[in-house]
Amino acid sequence: MEDTNPILAICYDFDKTLTPDDMQAQGYIQSLGENNVNAFWEEANILANENDMDTNLAYMYLMVKKAYGKFFVSKDKLKEYGSKITLFKGVETWFDRINAYGKEHGVTVEHYIISSGLKEMIEGSSISHVFKAIYASSFLYDDNGIAIWPAQAINYTNKTQFLFRVEKGTLGVNDKKVNEYFPKGDFHAPFRNIVYIGDSETDIPCMKLVNSHGGHSIGVYNPEHNNTEKVFKMIKEERIRYFACADYSENKDLDILIKNIIKKTQHFEVLENWHRNNLNEANLSSK
């Protein structure tokens, strides 16, 4: 039998999934002179509603507009604020630990971000290097490195396209191969081997898509607030298969859950390989 090394792709939302608060609310909004962070989000929502505007484009517009006269919004500036992002307990050691566990069980683990937050801020965080791809909203910059226009605005519905990119391994945001037909055995990471971890209603389309194709959708909640209402609702409505508090430390529920998913992937892929080999043998014998 041909031996293969299956890929388990873990896709994460960012805000309130890997970090306890919105990334923009951890220094950037305050630097605009906004003492009330909620007021900034309320203004963005009003702007979006009054102009039939995408809510992500609205907050990105306000981030630039309100910085006038205070500082230039540049990629380096956003990365600087990203470097100040606080992470949930255990996140810093999570990726190496999970990768090592996967390797022990013959599974290659890959990590991806699919977020409505800002790519530049995520790239400035201490964990940016662990992700194979970061899909998030971002700016276009002029020759001086100053933000002048949105380059990407990722909302809760168009997040789902990136799951298909992960599945097929067509990771470039403009790679049109994502629309091509792939034989069943040629997927980079079939949906059954995709995990999506998120915290709220904005993650539901991704969670539902992963769930319906045999993958693993996980809802997380802040362990300090113990706000389980959202995950209880999502699991009762079959949006997620599992939930856990957002403590990424070793031997906590989330760590144990992912390790069990790795073991399931290991054993299930042995059977899938066996099936494919039997099918190929049968096809060859009929020629």
N, C-alpha and C positions, 0 to 999 in steps of 0.2 A: 504494500500500500504506500502511495506517495504521501509523505509527511508535509503538512503545511503549518504556517504560523499565523493563526487568525488574528485579525485586528479588532480590538474593542475601542470604539471612538466615544469618548466622554465629552459631551457638549454642555457648556455652562452658560447660563445667564450670568451677569456680573453683579449689578447692584442688588443688594439684599440677598444675594446668593453666595458670593464669595466675600463680600464686604457688608457690614451692617447697615450702611446708609448709601444714598445716591452719591456717586463719585463727585458730582459737581457741588454737593453740599458739604464737602470736607475741606473747604478753604476757598474754592473759586467764587462761589456765590457771595460769600462774606466779603471777599476782596472788592466786590462791586459796590460795597456800601449797603448791602442788603442785610439788615439785622434779623429779619424774619425770613428764613429760608422758604417757608411755606408760601409766603407772599409772592416769591419769584415764580414758583410752579403754578400758582393760581393765575398770575398775570399771563404766563405762557399758555395756559389752557383757555383763558378768555380770548387771547389773540388768535389762537387756533380756531375756536368756535365762531368768532365774528368774521373770519376770513375763509372759512372752509379749508383750513390749512392743516397739514400734518402736524401733530403735536411735537414731534421731534424737530421738525424744521422751525417751529415756533420757539422752542427753548434755545436752539442754536442761534437763531436771530437775536434773541435777547442777550445771550452770552456775549455777542459781538457788540451790539448796540450799547449796552450798559457799561462796556469797557472803554468807550470813547472818552478821551481826556484823562484816563487813569493809567492804562497800559495798552500795548499792542497785543492782540490775540495771535500768538505765533505757535507753531508746533512745539518749540522748545518750552514756551511758557506753559502750555497744556501738559506736557510731559512732567514739568516741574511740579505742577499740582497733582499729577498722577502719582508721583513718588511719595506723596503724603497720605495716600489712601490707606486706611486701616483695614485689616483683613480679619475674618473670623478665626477663632482659635484653631490651630492645627493646619491651616491652609499652607503655610510656608513649607512644611515638611510633607504635605499630602502627596504631591506629584511624584517625587522620587520614591516614596514608600509604595505607592500604588503601581508605579512602573516596575519596581523590583518584584512585587508580588506577582504581577502579570508575567514577568520573565520566568519566574520560578515555575509557573504553570503553563508555559508555552504559548502565552498570549501577549501580543504586542499592544500596549495601551497608548493611545494618542489622545491629546487634549485640545479642545477647540473652544473659543468664545463666540457666542452668538448673542449680541447685546444691543439694546437701543441707546446705550451710553456712548461715550466718545472713545474712538479707537486710540487717539493720541494720548489720552489720559491712561488708558489701559497699558499702552506701550511704555509709559513712564513708571508703571508699578513694578514692585520688586519681583513679580511672578511672570512678567510678560514673556520671558525667554522659554517658558515651558510649553507654550501653545504652538501647535503646528500651523494654525491660522487664527487670526482675530477678525471676526466679522462684527463691525460696529459702525455707528454713524461717524462721519469724519468731514473735515473741511478741505477745500481747495485753497492753495496758498500761492501768493504772487512771488515774483523773483526775490523779494526781500523776506520771504518766509512768513508773510502776514496773511491771516485767513481772510478770504474775499468771497467765498461762495461755498455752499454745501457740496461735498463730493459724494457722500452717501448719507441717506437717512433711512435707518432700519427700524421699522415698527413691528408690532406684534404679529401682523399677518405675513409681511414679506420676510420675516425671519425664517419661515419654513423652507424657502428656496435653498438656504445654505445647508440644510440637512441633506438635500439631494446632492449637493456638491460634495459633502463629506462621504455620502454613500458611494458615489461614483469616482471619487478622487479627483474631480475637476475643480480644483480649489480656487482658481483665479476668478474674481468677481465678474469678469467679462468673458470667461471661457464658455463658448457656445456648445462645447461637447456635452454639457450637462443635459442638453435636450436630445442627445443621440440615444439610440437603443443600445443597451448593454446586455449581453447574455447573462443569465442568472448567476453563473459562477464567476463572472468577471468583476463583480462589484468590489470596490476597495474595502468598504465596511458595510455589509448589508444591514438593513434596518434592524434585524434581530440582534445585531452587535453594536447598536447605537444606544447610548445612555444620554438622556437629557435631564439636567438638573436646573430647576428654577424655583421661584418663590411665589408667583402671583398670577393673576388673571392674564397679564400680558404674555405669559409663557404658555398659555393653554393651547393655541394652535400647534406649537411644536410638540408639546406633551401629547396631545391627542394624536398627531400624526405618527409619532414614535410608537405610542401605545397600540395603535390600530395595525401596525405592521410588525408586531411581535418584539419590539424593542422594550426598553426599560425607562419609564418616565418617573422622576423622583421629585416630590415637592419638599422644600426645606423651609424651616421657620427659625426665627431668632431665638436662641436658647435663653437669652436674658429676659426677653419679653414673654416667652412661652405662648406666643400668639398662634395657636394651632387651628383657629377657626377656618382660615383659608385652605389649609391642607386637608382638613376634615371634609370640607365642602367638595374639594377637587377629587378626593378619592371616592366619595359617595356618588359623584357624577361621572366616575370612570374616566377622568382626565389624566389621572396618575395611577401607577400601580403600587407605589410605595411613598412613604414620607419619613423624614427624620429631622431632628434639629440640626442646624448648620454648625455643628462642631465637627471639624475634620480631623480631630486628634485620633491617634491610634487606639483601636479597640472600642471606640465609640460607635453608635449605631450606624452612622453613614459609612464609616470605614469597614465595618463588618458586612454591611449590605453590598458594597461595591466588590469586596473580595469574594462574596458568594456569587455575584454576577460573573466575575472573572472565572470562577470554577465551573459555572454552568456553561460559559462560552467554550472553555477548554473541552468539555465532554461532548457538548452538542456538535461542535465542529468536527470532531472525530467521526461522528455518525454521518454528517453531511459529506465529508470527504469520501467515506465508504460508499455512500449512495452515488456520488458523482463518478467514482471509479467503476462501480457496477454498471452504471448507465453507459459510460464510454465503452466498456467491454462489450455490452450488448449491441451497441450501435456498430462497433467495428466488426462483430461477428456476422452482422446481417448484410455487410457489403460484399 
